[in-house]
Amino acid sequence: MSVKGFFKNVLNPDTKGAEQQEATGTTTTSGTTTTSLSGSATSGVNNFLSGTSKFLDSVQTKKNGLIHDISNKLTSFKMPGEQSTDECIQKKKSKEPNYDDGDDDNSSASEYGDDGDRPMYAEEAPMERQVSVESVDSLPDEDAERRKSDIRALVANLLQQNVIDEKMIKDFREFIMRHSGRSRFAKELKSQLKGMKSIPNQLLEQLALFISPLLSQCNENEDYAPAYIIMHLSFSLYHETVSSNYTAEQKYLYSLLKNQVIWQSMRFWNAAFFIALQRERAERHRYPVDDGDDVIQAEMDFQNDIVYSQLSKFLWRMYTLGMGQELCLDFLRKQASATNLPNDMIRMIQKNVQHFFESTNSNDVSQ
């Protein structure tokens, strides 16, 4: 039904009857008066419908015009970073290779890969964000392998205590200016040190000399995955000496790195704890569940044990690297709350942390 027909039926439902009466020549007792009123009413309705139709037509015209304008604007609008095919081709031709390595190390500043999603715990360094980052693997095979080979050779020379020439030192300084270089060095060091714990004192000190500027760059750029690897290694590598009374003493790598600013960053500890949880959850075997056991409860116990274990390790390391008691307890509260750790486990860890600092205070007093 048209709009005009709708209004006609609503405003004058008896029009049809009146038309039938006129067709048959019948009138009411009023005679001429009835015919006159009927004609007047019909004329009024027609005028009303005519005006309404014109109004609706004007509304429709304006709507069509508005839709047309919006469509044109959307067609001409470009999203940020959008460019034409010719522009893309031109940029690709002029783009120079970037000797960088975007490893898949789930880091923060590059926590989810170079040029990927925004990191959870930290942002890329301002300079790194402005520069287009390419992976070493995206370079020609020869160039990519050469860059990896340079880092591999540097680490091998370090561990074999060979002479490090000026070119290697210069290359190392360039490597650590980018996440990919820091990540590759840390991973290569971890790979070549696999299975090694006790090392010569000279090597321990030389490693500290190379690692210190790397950690400074990690802190400056909030690049936490390489720093996490280094932290883990620093609590594994040591030099052992035997005193005059035949007591073995172990000097760990972390003791030469305690003055690094990154250890005082709560953002680092949050990111490192997240990485550690994810890795242990992926690597640890789940408990066997017998028939009739509560599967949900078994999974909760599994997750709680992982959190308890990692929190205990991390708080010991935070204490060892100079974090204060309040900061350690605050870290515990936040991580326990985020992981829904049971209260009894939280209390046990709190007692251990308090014991760390009480022991330190008592030793200071006795000295």
Order of alpha helices (4+ residues) and beta strands (2+ residues): alpha-alpha-alpha-alpha-alpha-alpha-alpha-alpha-alpha-alpha-beta-beta-alpha-alpha-alpha-alpha
